[in-house]
């Protein structure tokens, strides 16, 4: 009986993906420079801005479209997930992003160029994610959002939040995106929803 339990424990342990540190070096939505560039800064090599609507004032009938960059396989062997925590002034919604494409940053002919002077050396492969907030989740007035990147496995989860600006426990990555592992209140982005 003891051997059977040991075998079952070994089999279960081998099916659980261990968590490692998230690679946050390429996570990006808008840099921590005090300027709101979401509508004017385009995803490298693409024809859309990080705030895909092209404006921070959005009609109640339109979805809000956000784009996020991450390092390819930013969560290692764990499942990679990108979410937006949307607050419309009355209720909270968590919306999962979808993977759109890969892009390459560097100096080669097929690369999309650089992002804030990065990479300095070799070409890197990034993932482009899209999050669409349906009009049913928005309300007229100021709506706030924070972006969460997550590595999830049966062993647990690791998260990091992309921030609009620095907080007490935040850091900047190599493309000047502010990040935190603990929260985003008061450091999230907003859009104005108007009738």
Helices and strands as residue ranges (DSSP letters): H 2-15, E 57-59, E 64-71, E 79-87, E 92-96, E 98-105, E 124-133, G 135-137, E 141-153, E 156-163, E 171-172, E 178-180, E 189-194
